[in-house]
Amino acid sequence: MNERFEQFYAEHFGTAWPQMRAALLKHHLPMLRFASTHKEKVRELFAQHHFSFETLPWYAHAALWPKELPFGETVPGITEGLLYAMNASSLIPPLVLSRALSDLIQKGVDVKILDACAAPGGKTLVLAEEMPNAHITANELSADRLGRLRATLNQYHYEDIRTQKSQAETLFKKFPDHYDGILLDAPCSSEAHVMASEKHLSEWSPNRVKQMQFRQLALLGGLLLALKPGGVLLYSTCSLAPEENEIVVAKFLNKRGEHIELLNAHDYFNATGSNGLPIVSHEIASKLIRIFPDKDHLDPMFVAVFRKKITVQEESTRVGRAGMETLEDDL
């Protein structure tokens, strides 16, 4: 027990905190993601082992953990690169980003995607599945985690995805206005992981949340500069702390509002009733997705979607280039 931890979250969530706390301590079975081309193979594999095969109601390429298999035992298909175990909440950020970019993807243009903090690689796999023709770069700062990321991509036959070890907030120096879409699943407090570790729980303090917020805003500011005008930047955390979620969004909009607009994340994922907390304006909160740990056996997840505005000068340049291309075609 860490009294500062308990007091911090009780002040934020009041009488709802004990239920959230209990949900965070309860282990949620992961779901098993598979490539769309492997669905029948996975179904047959489950049948061979007399496992029930059932997919998520809202995502057809993820099987529920078989009721017949105790958690902790090896699932057939994982070592063969057919199945990847992850919490269902982790599917939401890459699905939202891919859907927000669907018009661009359908045009067949040269789409460049960055997974800014990509390890261990589950969200990168979803991006690759949902945007098979996109050029995806998976970035990770930690050398150990980068090794794990590369092993994941190799195991699931995505060796062509480019990986790199860079500080995500400084990528704009090499790649200004470069990416059409960026997924920032930001480093965060991750209360579920803190509560699962006696050491981390004993070391926790409110200052940890402040440090996380500072890092998250730095990442958003730097990645915005690496995003093309008109591009989409998705911000997500698995934290409950409003300081790392709604307040980060409000501060980012306040500082960079002339360059960005907040899109409605619910347009890309049906999360009715899962808005952001009303500590920010209703207009902002209603466009955010916040999944609480006591809902539908999901782990915490927060999602915000930004679009980089196109300036008048940039639009004139774009129209001019399009006109020249049309003229060249006519000639």
C-alpha positions as MATLAB code, in Angstrom:
seq = 'MNERFEQFYAEHFGTAWPQMRAALLKHHLPMLRFASTHKEKVRELFAQHHFSFETLPWYAHAALWPKELPFGETVPGITEGLLYAMNASSLIPPLVLSRALSDLIQKGVDVKILDACAAPGGKTLVLAEEMPNAHITANELSADRLGRLRATLNQYHYEDIRTQKSQAETLFKKFPDHYDGILLDAPCSSEAHVMASEKHLSEWSPNRVKQMQFRQLALLGGLLLALKPGGVLLYSTCSLAPEENEIVVAKFLNKRGEHIELLNAHDYFNATGSNGLPIVSHEIASKLIRIFPDKDHLDPMFVAVFRKKITVQEESTRVGRAGMETLEDDL';
ca = [
       0.000    0.000    0.000;
       1.245    3.483   -0.943;
      -0.901    6.110    0.770;
       0.146    8.860   -1.666;
      -0.892    6.667   -4.592;
      -4.260    5.850   -3.009;
      -4.959    9.467   -2.103;
      -4.017   10.748   -5.561;
      -6.440    8.471   -7.411;
      -9.179    8.682   -4.782;
      -9.148   12.476   -5.183;
      -9.577   12.077   -8.957;
     -12.187    9.313   -9.046;
     -13.881    9.474   -5.648;
     -16.227    6.605   -4.859;
     -15.452    4.968   -8.238;
     -11.796    4.419   -7.290;
     -12.230    1.194   -5.210;
     -13.980   -0.489   -8.154;
     -11.286    0.726  -10.559;
      -8.581   -0.415   -8.167;
     -10.081   -3.892   -7.971;
     -10.330   -4.046  -11.772;
      -6.676   -3.024  -12.145;
      -5.637   -5.844   -9.806;
      -7.724   -8.390  -11.688;
      -5.955  -10.076  -14.583;
      -7.783   -9.681  -17.876;
      -7.240  -12.468  -20.358;
      -5.513  -11.236  -23.519;
      -7.063  -11.726  -26.904;
      -5.166  -13.366  -29.758;
      -4.633  -11.211  -32.840;
      -4.094  -12.875  -36.210;
      -3.628  -11.739  -39.807;
      -6.842  -11.739  -41.859;
      -5.283  -14.282  -44.250;
      -4.770  -16.708  -41.344;
      -8.315  -16.761  -39.988;
      -9.283  -20.173  -41.359;
      -5.925  -21.637  -40.395;
      -6.405  -20.414  -36.819;
      -9.972  -21.739  -36.761;
      -8.732  -25.166  -37.878;
      -5.914  -25.088  -35.320;
      -8.378  -24.366  -32.508;
     -10.655  -27.167  -33.733;
      -7.741  -29.640  -33.680;
      -7.193  -28.846  -29.995;
     -10.929  -28.801  -29.244;
     -10.845  -25.093  -28.422;
     -13.824  -22.812  -28.960;
     -13.145  -20.195  -31.638;
     -14.784  -16.824  -31.016;
     -13.658  -13.413  -32.257;
     -14.056  -10.006  -30.635;
     -17.477   -8.520  -31.441;
     -15.851   -5.348  -32.766;
     -12.735   -6.775  -34.460;
     -12.868   -9.912  -36.596;
      -9.104  -10.538  -36.592;
      -8.740  -11.249  -32.881;
      -9.805  -14.460  -31.168;
     -10.889  -14.588  -27.549;
      -8.711  -16.664  -25.245;
     -10.061  -20.253  -25.470;
     -12.270  -21.099  -22.493;
     -10.783  -24.594  -22.482;
      -7.194  -23.378  -21.989;
      -5.992  -22.115  -18.572;
      -4.113  -18.827  -18.770;
      -0.356  -19.359  -18.620;
      -0.315  -22.407  -20.847;
       1.091  -22.111  -24.368;
      -1.443  -21.256  -27.041;
      -0.939  -23.239  -30.269;
      -0.085  -20.806  -33.048;
       1.939  -18.255  -31.104;
       5.387  -19.780  -31.668;
       4.453  -20.332  -35.330;
       3.756  -16.613  -35.784;
       0.005  -17.049  -36.313;
      -1.237  -15.499  -33.061;
      -0.092  -12.520  -30.988;
      -1.399  -12.126  -27.435;
      -2.366   -8.578  -26.401;
      -5.056   -6.823  -24.424;
      -8.044   -5.827  -26.510;
      -7.634   -2.159  -25.484;
      -4.301   -2.049  -27.300;
      -6.075   -2.632  -30.601;
      -7.941    0.657  -30.378;
      -5.135    3.188  -31.103;
      -3.844    1.568  -34.337;
      -7.398    0.891  -35.536;
      -8.383    4.520  -34.976;
      -5.295    5.824  -36.786;
      -5.770    3.527  -39.792;
      -9.440    4.505  -40.068;
      -8.636    8.209  -39.769;
      -6.283    7.758  -42.746;
      -8.607    5.496  -44.766;
      -9.322    8.098  -47.487;
      -5.609    8.606  -48.070;
      -4.925    4.874  -48.081;
      -7.720    4.196  -50.580;
      -6.196    6.707  -52.992;
      -3.134    4.467  -53.169;
      -0.693    7.297  -52.559;
       2.710    6.793  -50.940;
       1.560    6.745  -47.296;
       4.253    7.028  -44.617;
       3.419    5.906  -41.081;
       5.475    6.215  -37.895;
       4.943    4.128  -34.782;
       6.888    6.443  -32.503;
       7.262    4.287  -29.357;
       6.658    0.907  -30.919;
       7.961   -1.863  -28.624;
       7.005   -4.590  -28.038;
       5.327   -4.399  -31.468;
       1.684   -5.430  -31.090;
       0.306   -2.110  -32.308;
       2.789   -2.119  -35.209;
       1.412   -5.493  -36.297;
      -2.111   -4.072  -36.340;
      -0.978   -1.050  -38.369;
       0.682   -3.358  -40.889;
      -2.451   -5.504  -41.155;
      -4.790   -2.531  -41.565;
      -2.522   -0.577  -43.944;
      -0.698   -3.235  -45.997;
       0.545   -0.809  -48.659;
       1.831    1.857  -46.273;
       5.511    2.448  -45.570;
       5.735    1.868  -41.813;
       8.647    2.868  -39.594;
       8.757    1.440  -36.062;
      10.828    3.566  -33.694;
      12.049    2.655  -30.216;
      14.555    4.471  -28.000;
      15.487    1.590  -25.675;
      18.023   -0.829  -27.156;
      16.580   -3.781  -25.222;
      13.019   -2.979  -26.267;
      14.144   -2.393  -29.853;
      15.537   -5.928  -29.890;
      12.208   -7.246  -28.671;
      10.382   -5.187  -31.322;
      12.556   -6.567  -34.122;
      12.070  -10.123  -32.851;
       8.295   -9.614  -32.921;
       8.303   -8.254  -36.476;
      10.517  -11.115  -37.658;
       8.407  -13.757  -35.930;
       5.267  -12.445  -37.633;
       6.931  -12.066  -41.029;
       7.091   -8.273  -41.219;
      10.842   -8.054  -41.781;
      10.254   -5.306  -44.349;
       9.040   -2.848  -41.705;
      11.821   -0.361  -41.058;
      13.008   -0.148  -37.439;
      15.168    2.520  -35.841;
      16.483    3.667  -32.465;
      15.859    7.401  -32.090;
      14.460    9.972  -29.704;
      10.992   10.373  -31.173;
      10.705   14.058  -30.227;
      13.780   14.944  -32.328;
      12.915   12.951  -35.469;
      11.678   16.143  -37.138;
      15.303   17.258  -37.523;
      15.846   14.466  -40.074;
      12.240   14.092  -41.218;
      10.428   17.444  -41.162;
       6.818   17.365  -42.490;
       7.427   13.751  -43.472;
       4.792   11.361  -42.092;
       1.132   11.088  -43.097;
       0.261    9.393  -39.830;
       1.971    9.024  -36.463;
       0.996    6.713  -33.621;
       2.275    7.949  -30.273;
       1.472    5.359  -27.634;
       3.264    7.462  -25.079;
       5.287    6.385  -22.044;
       2.899    6.812  -19.107;
       2.255    5.986  -15.454;
       0.462    2.714  -16.308;
      -1.143    2.148  -12.928;
      -1.791   -1.533  -13.678;
       1.965   -2.140  -14.000;
       2.759    0.009  -10.948;
       0.287   -1.922   -8.793;
       1.677   -5.245  -10.016;
       5.153   -4.390   -8.677;
       5.839   -3.878   -4.966;
       8.996   -1.944   -5.825;
       7.348    0.408   -8.318;
       4.352    0.997   -6.064;
       6.561    1.866   -3.088;
       8.567    4.320   -5.247;
       5.515    6.026   -6.808;
       4.903    9.724   -6.115;
       2.795   12.474   -7.748;
       6.034   13.812   -9.201;
       6.165   10.734  -11.456;
       2.941   11.896  -13.117;
       4.352   15.407  -13.604;
       7.497   13.984  -15.202;
       5.403   11.840  -17.524;
       3.307   14.829  -18.573;
       6.426   16.835  -19.400;
       7.747   13.986  -21.557;
       4.390   13.448  -23.268;
       4.088   17.124  -24.239;
       7.672   17.120  -25.531;
       6.890   14.077  -27.684;
       3.715   15.630  -29.062;
       5.470   18.904  -29.869;
       8.374   17.237  -31.638;
       6.274   14.724  -33.556;
       3.957   17.461  -34.790;
       6.948   18.906  -36.654;
       7.585   15.509  -38.262;
       3.967   15.294  -39.455;
       2.887   16.422  -42.916;
       0.340   19.241  -43.130;
      -3.009   17.447  -43.212;
      -1.479   14.422  -41.450;
      -2.945   12.672  -38.411;
      -1.245   12.318  -35.023;
      -2.793    9.835  -32.585;
      -1.987   10.145  -28.894;
      -2.715    7.289  -26.499;
      -1.790    6.151  -23.000;
      -2.782    3.303  -20.700;
      -2.807    5.684  -17.732;
      -5.795    6.727  -15.648;
      -4.261   10.034  -14.526;
      -6.048   13.028  -16.118;
      -2.727   14.902  -15.983;
      -1.431   12.518  -18.661;
      -4.617   12.467  -20.707;
      -7.222   15.258  -20.808;
      -4.845   17.855  -19.383;
      -2.114   16.917  -21.881;
      -4.639   17.341  -24.713;
      -5.825   20.710  -23.358;
      -2.260   21.991  -22.934;
      -1.249   20.798  -26.403;
      -4.263   22.513  -27.964;
      -3.577   25.689  -25.979;
       0.047   25.787  -27.098;
      -0.301   24.520  -30.686;
      -3.953   25.257  -31.470;
      -3.086   27.387  -34.485;
      -1.362   24.344  -36.025;
      -3.674   21.482  -35.011;
      -7.322   20.523  -34.712;
      -8.768   17.874  -32.431;
     -10.739   15.264  -34.380;
     -13.570   13.219  -32.888;
     -12.027    9.830  -32.077;
     -15.530    8.329  -31.839;
     -15.891    8.809  -35.600;
     -13.339    6.019  -36.028;
     -14.226    3.688  -33.164;
     -17.589    2.988  -31.572;
     -16.938    3.797  -27.919;
     -20.310    5.243  -26.905;
     -20.286    6.627  -23.387;
     -16.496    6.507  -23.149;
     -15.720   10.211  -23.418;
     -12.927   12.034  -21.667;
     -13.414   13.334  -18.137;
     -15.313   16.660  -17.877;
     -12.343   18.426  -16.289;
     -11.805   20.016  -19.699;
     -14.455   21.621  -21.906;
     -17.339   19.467  -23.133;
     -16.184   20.089  -26.716;
     -12.800   18.535  -25.951;
     -14.008   15.735  -23.640;
     -16.668   14.545  -26.090;
     -14.021   13.933  -28.781;
     -11.787   11.762  -26.589;
     -11.970    8.016  -25.952;
     -11.336    6.909  -22.385;
     -11.664    3.219  -21.530;
     -11.865    2.477  -17.816;
     -10.539   -0.806  -16.397;
     -13.910   -1.890  -15.022;
     -15.604   -1.858  -18.436;
     -15.963   -4.972  -20.631;
     -12.827   -6.635  -19.172;
     -10.604   -4.062  -20.869;
      -7.441   -2.474  -19.547;
      -7.288    1.353  -19.306;
      -6.858    3.200  -22.592;
      -7.018    6.858  -23.596;
      -7.099    8.071  -27.213;
      -6.969   11.543  -28.781;
      -6.668   12.279  -32.509;
      -5.115   15.437  -33.951;
      -4.840   16.694  -37.509;
      -2.122   19.111  -38.542;
      -3.641   22.127  -40.225;
      -2.736   23.101  -43.765;
      -1.767   26.753  -44.109;
      -2.960   28.977  -46.947;
       0.512   28.943  -48.461;
       0.735   25.150  -48.291;
      -2.694   24.793  -49.865;
      -1.712   27.138  -52.694;
       1.429   25.090  -53.292;
      -0.571   21.856  -53.291;
      -3.162   23.217  -55.734;
      -0.403   24.592  -57.949;
       1.344   21.234  -58.089;
      -1.926   19.458  -58.847;
      -2.577   21.930  -61.656;
       0.848   21.348  -63.160;
       0.343   17.578  -63.018;
      -3.014   17.941  -64.793;
      -1.442   20.127  -67.448;
       1.376   17.638  -67.980;
      -1.197   14.839  -68.343;
      -3.095   16.874  -70.960;
       0.070   17.529  -72.928;
];
